[in-house]
Amino acid sequence: MPSPGELKNINIIVADLDGTLLSNDGTLGNETKTLIKKLKKKDVLFTFASGRLHSAIIEFASQLNIKLPIISLEGSLIKNYPEGDVIFESFVPKKYVKNALYYADKLLLNVALCHADAVYYTESNSVFPVIMDKFGANYEEVDSYDKYHSQTLEVAFAGDHKDNIKYVRDKLSFPYTVGLNISYFRSLTHRGIYYLEIRKKGTNKGKAFIKLLKKLKIKPSHSAVIGDWYNDNSLFETPAYKVTLANGIPELKRKADFITKKDNNEDGVAEFLEEVLKAKTG
């Protein structure tokens, strides 16, 4: 159990969405909603750091009446809500977007371009919205990718041709390519489907989080982060107070300052928020 002194100085809490703040059916816990409102009255800010597109997060920002910058697409974008002005953005260089599209065409792989407000796909990639786990994303079909090479935050591949996707991964990795972050993984919800996500190197949730704190003029030691999965690891490498849930991966639990007894389906985040509220009112 954390001491009240540890929590009393927290001025901002930044939470992951899927598997953390949201239950598996994609809803916010009622107790968490209530506690966030109470903490706001104690001048504790709350916002998100998610792998989702910005457009797939604002629904929850609206529900919680959050008026702060939101970290999206694994730290590739920090954008104010509801004003919409951009604080930070990290685009994949156009030459690498074109290279990725070349390999997709050559190897007959499904590919899409992720921008801040939509995932763009062509008719030949029409299966993409069905097999890609971009929760809550706005998918938009376009005639061609030619107008979307710039302002691409992420190039995403999806398909059952595992070897072909691994081939692209290797071709877009060092030493053939420099300056990119490459994520290759298997789908948790679509059997036999594999994904490859390409973003500009040096972008992750943790780095975006530190940029956000500088923007808000809040010390890292006066902040808290909440996550559950591998993509939250960079948040746990910052000086923030670290929180994971009962369903969090072992790696995060080893680094955590606080582990909830409940999981995301039991509104586990509320356990920590309650402790912060106690510290603020005690």
ZIGI-V708766 format. One record per backbone hydrogen bond with DSSP energy under -1.0 kcal/mol. NH is the residue of the N-H (numbers start at 1). CO is the residue of the C=O. If there is no record, write none. Layout:
{{NH;CO} {NH;CO}}
//
This chain:
{{6;3} {7;3} {8;4} {10;7} {11;222} {12;222} {13;45} {14;224} {15;47} {16;226} {20;17} {22;17} {23;27} {26;23} {33;29} {34;30} {35;31} {36;32} {37;33} {38;34} {39;35} {40;36} {41;37} {43;40} {44;39} {45;11} {47;13} {49;15} {50;71} {55;116} {56;53} {57;54} {58;54} {60;57} {61;57} {62;58} {63;59} {64;60} {65;62} {66;61} {70;79} {71;48} {72;77} {73;52} {74;50} {75;72} {76;73} {77;72} {78;88} {79;70} {80;85} {87;78} {88;78} {90;76} {92;152} {96;93} {97;93} {98;94} {99;95} {100;96} {101;97} {102;98} {103;99} {104;100} {105;101} {106;102} {107;103} {109;104} {112;156} {113;120} {114;154} {115;118} {119;138} {120;113} {121;140} {125;122} {126;123} {128;125} {130;127} {131;127} {132;128} {134;132} {137;134} {140;119} {142;121} {148;145} {153;114} {154;114} {155;198} {156;112} {157;196} {158;110} {159;194} {162;160} {165;161} {166;162} {167;163} {168;164} {169;165} {170;166} {171;167} {172;168} {173;170} {176;173} {177;173} {181;199} {183;197} {185;195} {187;193} {193;190} {194;159} {195;185} {196;157} {197;183} {198;155} {199;181} {201;179} {208;204} {209;205} {210;206} {211;207} {212;208} {213;209} {214;210} {215;211} {216;212} {218;213} {222;219} {223;220} {224;12} {225;241} {226;14} {227;243} {232;229} {233;230} {236;232} {238;235} {241;223} {243;225} {244;258} {246;262} {248;245} {249;228} {253;249} {254;250} {256;252} {257;242} {258;242} {260;244} {266;263} {268;263} {270;267} {271;268} {273;269} {274;270} {275;271} {276;272} {277;273} {278;274} {279;275} {280;276} {281;277} {282;278}}
//
